[in-house]
């Protein structure tokens, strides 16, 4: 039973991060689905997800407010491929939740697994990816440290969100991020996002975060998100 749960956790992590492989299995037409707004990720009925307040629903986007959250994150990984980089990083996170941490804690699977993406300046240059696991609420006050991983503690913040379906692959992520950026143009949210990136020292205006929620066995109703986290004076 324990081995079965371990395999499920690994499968879950890999499924979140290996859209390219799943696309090969599913065949043509299984890529990113159409944009969707306000779809509740089915996995959050079964495993813990961070809670948030819906602040605003716009044309092609949502604005959410998340409370303080802790994430366990990899070091930045340089790669040409989102799929390759995140599959490699997923093994580090899997070892962490299986107990390879300073507290020897075995930790429940959560969602989403997020990847912070700093795109390259061109098609032949490597992008930077940081993969993060949402720490369950009971461990949030004191997340277990681990070698080669670090804890990100997010203060309360806003997130602009665009949802899309299907399995995530290398193709299309940039377009989804650009679509979110376009839908926010001319809004107060766009100004706050630009200000937060500048003040946070983000090296590129095109940086974004990919959030993935589903297990490998959910072939329909999949929910993925592009995030632009930001802070806002209210």
C-alpha positions in Angstrom: 0.0 0.0 0.0 2.8 2.4 0.9 4.6 1.6 -2.4 1.4 2.2 -4.2 0.9 5.6 -2.6 4.5 6.5 -3.4 4.0 5.5 -7.0 0.9 7.7 -7.2 2.7 10.7 -5.8 5.5 10.3 -8.3 2.9 9.8 -11.1 1.0 12.8 -10.0 4.1 15.0 -10.0 5.3 13.7 -13.4 1.8 14.1 -14.9 1.7 17.7 -13.8 5.1 18.3 -15.5 5.2 16.0 -18.5 2.6 17.3 -20.9 4.8 16.4 -23.9 4.9 12.7 -23.0 1.1 12.7 -22.4 0.5 14.3 -25.7 2.4 11.5 -27.5 0.1 9.0 -25.8 -3.1 10.9 -26.4 -2.4 11.8 -30.0 -3.1 15.0 -32.0 -5.5 17.5 -30.6 -4.8 16.8 -26.9 -2.9 20.0 -26.3 -3.9 23.1 -24.4 -7.6 23.6 -24.5 -9.5 26.8 -24.8 -9.4 29.5 -22.2 -11.8 29.1 -19.3 -12.7 31.3 -16.4 -13.5 30.2 -12.8 -13.3 26.5 -13.4 -12.6 24.7 -10.0 -9.7 22.3 -10.3 -11.2 18.8 -9.6 -8.0 17.7 -7.8 -8.8 20.3 -5.0 -11.8 18.2 -4.0 -9.3 15.4 -3.0 -6.0 17.1 -2.0 -5.1 20.3 -0.3 -4.8 23.5 -2.4 -4.1 27.0 -1.2 -7.2 29.0 -0.5 -7.8 32.4 -2.0 -10.3 35.3 -2.3 -11.7 36.1 -5.8 -11.2 39.8 -6.0 -12.3 40.4 -9.6 -13.4 38.5 -12.7 -12.5 40.2 -16.0 -12.5 39.4 -19.7 -10.2 36.3 -19.9 -8.7 36.7 -16.5 -9.3 36.6 -12.7 -7.7 38.5 -9.9 -7.2 36.5 -6.7 -5.8 37.4 -3.3 -3.8 34.6 -1.6 -2.9 34.7 2.1 0.6 34.0 3.3 1.8 30.7 1.8 5.0 28.7 2.0 6.5 26.7 -1.0 9.4 24.4 -1.3 11.4 25.3 -4.4 14.2 24.0 -6.5 17.2 26.0 -7.6 16.8 27.7 -11.0 17.2 25.2 -13.8 18.4 26.4 -17.2 16.9 24.5 -20.2 15.4 25.0 -23.6 12.4 22.9 -22.7 9.8 23.6 -20.0 8.9 19.9 -20.0 12.4 18.6 -19.7 13.4 21.1 -16.9 10.3 20.4 -14.8 10.5 16.6 -15.1 14.0 16.8 -13.9 13.1 19.0 -11.0 10.0 16.9 -10.1 12.3 14.1 -8.8 13.8 16.5 -6.2 10.3 17.4 -5.0 9.2 13.8 -4.9 12.2 12.9 -2.8 11.3 15.8 -0.5 7.7 14.6 0.1 8.9 11.1 0.6 11.0 12.1 3.6 14.3 13.3 2.2 14.3 16.5 4.3 15.8 17.5 7.6 12.7 16.6 9.6 12.3 13.2 7.8 8.7 14.1 7.2 6.5 12.2 4.7 4.3 14.9 3.3 0.9 14.7 1.6 0.6 15.6 -2.1 -0.9 19.0 -2.7 -1.8 21.1 -5.8 -0.9 23.1 -7.7 2.7 22.4 -8.5 4.0 25.7 -9.9 6.8 26.5 -12.3 8.2 30.1 -12.3 9.4 30.8 -15.8 11.9 33.4 -16.9 11.9 33.1 -20.7 15.1 33.4 -22.7 15.9 36.3 -25.1 15.6 34.0 -28.1 14.7 30.5 -29.4 18.3 29.2 -29.0 18.9 30.5 -25.5 17.9 28.6 -22.3 15.1 29.8 -20.2 15.2 29.6 -16.4 12.7 27.5 -14.4 12.0 27.2 -10.7 9.6 24.4 -9.6 7.7 24.7 -6.3 5.5 22.5 -4.2 2.8 24.0 -2.0 3.4 23.1 1.6 0.4 21.6 3.4 -1.2 24.0 5.9 -0.1 22.0 9.0 3.5 22.4 8.0 3.3 26.0 6.8 4.6 27.5 10.1 7.8 25.5 9.9 8.4 23.8 6.5 11.1 21.2 6.6 14.4 22.4 5.0 16.2 20.1 2.5 19.5 20.0 0.7 19.4 21.8 -2.8 15.9 23.1 -2.1 14.8 26.3 -0.5 11.6 27.7 1.2 9.8 30.5 -0.4 7.5 32.3 2.0 5.0 34.5 0.1 3.5 37.4 1.9 -0.2 38.0 1.1 -0.4 38.9 -2.6 -2.5 39.2 -5.6 -2.4 36.9 -8.6 -3.7 37.6 -12.1 -4.8 34.2 -13.5 -5.7 32.8 -16.9 -7.0 29.3 -17.1 -6.6 26.8 -19.9 -7.3 23.1 -20.4 -5.5 20.1 -21.8 -2.0 18.8 -21.0 0.7 21.4 -20.8 3.4 21.1 -23.4 6.3 23.2 -24.6 4.2 24.8 -27.3 1.6 27.3 -26.4 2.8 28.5 -22.9 4.2 31.7 -24.3 1.0 32.4 -26.2 -1.1 31.8 -23.0 1.1 34.2 -21.0 0.8 36.8 -23.8 -3.0 36.4 -23.9 -3.2 37.1 -20.2 -1.0 40.1 -20.6 -3.2 41.3 -23.5 -6.4 40.9 -21.5 -5.0 43.0 -18.6 -3.8 45.9 -20.8 -5.3 49.2 -19.7 -6.3 48.0 -16.3 -5.0 49.1 -12.9 -4.0 45.5 -12.4 -1.5 45.7 -15.3 0.2 48.8 -13.7 0.5 47.0 -10.4 2.0 43.9 -12.1 4.6 46.0 -13.9 5.5 47.9 -10.7 5.8 44.6 -8.7 8.1 43.1 -11.4 10.3 46.2 -11.4 10.5 46.5 -7.6 11.1 42.7 -7.3 14.1 42.9 -9.6 12.5 40.5 -12.2 14.8 40.5 -15.1 12.1 40.2 -17.8 8.7 41.7 -18.3 7.7 38.3 -19.9 8.2 36.3 -16.7 5.2 34.2 -15.6 4.2 31.2 -13.5 2.5 28.0 -14.7 0.2 26.2 -12.2 -0.8 22.6 -12.8 -3.4 20.7 -10.8 -4.5 17.4 -12.3 -3.5 13.7 -11.9 -2.3 11.6 -14.8 -5.6 9.8 -15.0 -7.8 12.9 -15.7 -8.0 13.2 -19.4 -10.9 15.6 -19.5 -11.7 18.7 -17.4 -8.0 19.5 -16.9 -7.2 22.8 -15.3 -4.0 24.7 -15.8 -3.2 28.3 -15.1 -0.9 31.1 -16.0 -0.1 33.4 -13.0 1.2 36.9 -12.8 1.8 37.4 -9.0 1.9 41.0 -7.8 1.5 43.2 -4.8 -0.9 46.2 -4.7 -1.3 49.1 -2.4 -5.0 49.2 -1.3 
